[in-house]
Amino acid sequence: MSRIRRWKNKFKGRKAIILCNGPSLKKVDFRALQNSSIFTFGLNKINLIFVRTKFRPSAIVAVNPFVIEQNASYFNQTLIPLFIDHKGRNTIAFRRNVHFLHGTRGIRKFARDCSISIAEGATVTFVAMQLSFHMGFESVALIGCDHSFSKKGPPNQIVISGCSDADHFDEKYFADGKKWQLPDLLASELQYDTAKTMFENYNKKIINCTEGGNLEIFERKTLAEFMES
């Protein structure tokens, strides 16, 4: 709790970018991000894109137990600040750069102080939104948030992946027999709406800078417009 509390309002009034893991992330000009001072949140297995770019995010967030287990080898060796659900304590070693989040359930909950607890929600993107609020960011952009999946089925159902993954930026993201949970897009939209309302109540904004995709809850801008404004 004390480690997470140190981040409270550390970046008050500044911008941040949340890198979601949809296929559209492959369209992003990472050279612009690499040369920018804007704080960036990478999500889940963002490290799979590192073979294509020298860009590295300012922090990485992961809360899904399957993701944490599957990506544990990277999480246990990186020096990038990590924000991991506390259920990963048996998998991820507690080091100086590791922050364990106390996740709670609830559709319309939103944590303004993440050192106490955080609403897990239906997507790690929602967790990153709460962390960005906690850290004091005034304007937050989403990229790679396609909000669309080709794989259909009951929300949160555990499935076994096939030989490739068309729903993320890397075809090996969930592939070759890995377990993952089908998305709950409706619950995600309810939580995005909650985040939008909370940000606006404090004169803050979330902006969708994803190229394409199906998420229309937030105002849209290009990433270049967001970075230059």
PEURLIN-V372128 format. One record per residue. N is the residue number from 1. NEAR is the number of other ideal C-beta (glycine too) atoms within 12 Angstrom. D_LAST is the distance of its C-alpha to the last C-alpha in Angstrom with 2 decimals. Layout:
<<N,NEAR,D_LAST> <N,NEAR,D_LAST>>
This chain:
<<1,18,34.29> <2,11,33.99> <3,21,31.86> <4,31,29.34> <5,16,29.49> <6,16,28.30> <7,31,24.86> <8,23,24.61> <9,21,21.49> <10,21,21.23> <11,27,17.41> <12,20,16.97> <13,16,13.55> <14,22,11.82> <15,35,10.23> <16,45,12.75> <17,45,13.59> <18,52,17.03> <19,47,18.88> <20,47,21.45> <21,46,24.50> <22,40,24.78> <23,29,25.79> <24,28,22.38> <25,41,21.29> <26,26,23.33> <27,19,20.86> <28,37,17.99> <29,21,17.35> <30,29,18.26> <31,13,18.15> <32,23,14.35> <33,36,14.73> <34,19,17.70> <35,13,16.07> <36,24,13.17> <37,15,13.79> <38,32,12.15> <39,32,15.18> <40,40,16.65> <41,47,19.49> <42,45,21.98> <43,44,24.51> <44,45,28.25> <45,39,29.30> <46,46,25.99> <47,34,28.25> <48,29,29.77> <49,33,26.82> <50,22,27.37> <51,13,30.02> <52,18,27.45> <53,24,24.81> <54,12,24.66> <55,28,21.60> <56,22,22.58> <57,39,20.80> <58,36,20.64> <59,37,22.97> <60,41,24.97> <61,52,26.11> <62,47,29.33> <63,41,31.63> <64,35,33.78> <65,27,37.22> <66,29,37.73> <67,37,34.46> <68,34,35.28> <69,25,38.79> <70,28,37.91> <71,37,35.24> <72,25,37.19> <73,15,38.15> <74,26,34.57> <75,37,33.62> <76,22,36.71> <77,16,35.88> <78,28,32.12> <79,16,30.81> <80,29,27.35> <81,29,27.12> <82,42,28.53> <83,43,28.46> <84,46,31.54> <85,36,33.57> <86,26,36.72> <87,21,38.88> <88,31,38.03> <89,20,39.92> <90,15,42.91> <91,27,40.92> <92,33,38.28> <93,19,39.60> <94,18,38.37> <95,19,36.77> <96,13,34.51> <97,22,31.30> <98,32,32.47> <99,38,31.60> <100,33,33.67> <101,39,32.31> <102,26,34.77> <103,31,33.99> <104,21,35.35> <105,16,35.79> <106,20,34.59> <107,22,32.54> <108,17,30.85> <109,24,30.57> <110,35,27.33> <111,34,27.58> <112,27,25.67> <113,22,27.68> <114,40,28.19> <115,25,30.86> <116,20,33.26> <117,25,32.73> <118,39,30.21> <119,37,30.52> <120,36,31.14> <121,38,30.40> <122,29,30.83> <123,42,28.04> <124,43,26.66> <125,48,23.12> <126,46,24.06> <127,44,25.32> <128,51,22.08> <129,47,20.27> <130,46,22.88> <131,46,22.52> <132,49,18.76> <133,41,19.69> <134,40,22.55> <135,39,20.49> <136,26,18.27> <137,37,14.85> <138,26,12.80> <139,34,10.53> <140,47,12.32> <141,43,12.00> <142,48,15.30> <143,51,16.35> <144,44,19.98> <145,48,20.86> <146,32,23.24> <147,32,25.28> <148,24,28.28> <149,28,31.45> <150,16,34.37> <151,25,36.76> <152,13,38.20> <153,17,40.35> <154,13,40.62> <155,20,37.53> <156,21,37.83> <157,15,40.96> <158,17,41.61> <159,23,42.13> <160,18,43.04> <161,25,40.80> <162,19,42.16> <163,13,41.93> <164,18,38.26> <165,27,35.08> <166,22,33.11> <167,32,30.79> <168,37,28.80> <169,37,27.11> <170,27,30.40> <171,18,33.75> <172,23,35.46> <173,35,33.15> <174,36,35.86> <175,23,38.75> <176,16,42.35> <177,15,43.68> <178,25,41.01> <179,19,40.86> <180,32,37.78> <181,27,37.17> <182,25,36.25> <183,36,33.00> <184,23,33.05> <185,28,30.31> <186,17,31.40> <187,26,31.31> <188,35,27.87> <189,27,26.61> <190,24,28.29> <191,38,26.65> <192,38,23.15> <193,25,23.84> <194,30,25.06> <195,42,21.93> <196,29,19.74> <197,21,22.09> <198,28,22.18> <199,30,18.44> <200,21,18.27> <201,14,21.37> <202,24,19.63> <203,10,16.43> <204,30,14.55> <205,31,13.13> <206,43,13.95> <207,35,12.21> <208,37,14.31> <209,42,12.91> <210,40,16.57> <211,25,17.90> <212,23,20.68> <213,27,22.66> <214,20,24.14> <215,34,21.92> <216,18,20.92> <217,30,20.76> <218,33,17.01> <219,23,14.34> <220,24,13.40> <221,25,10.39> <222,22,10.70> <223,35,10.02> <224,17,8.44> <225,17,5.86> <226,30,5.45> <227,25,5.81> <228,14,3.82> <229,17,0.00>>
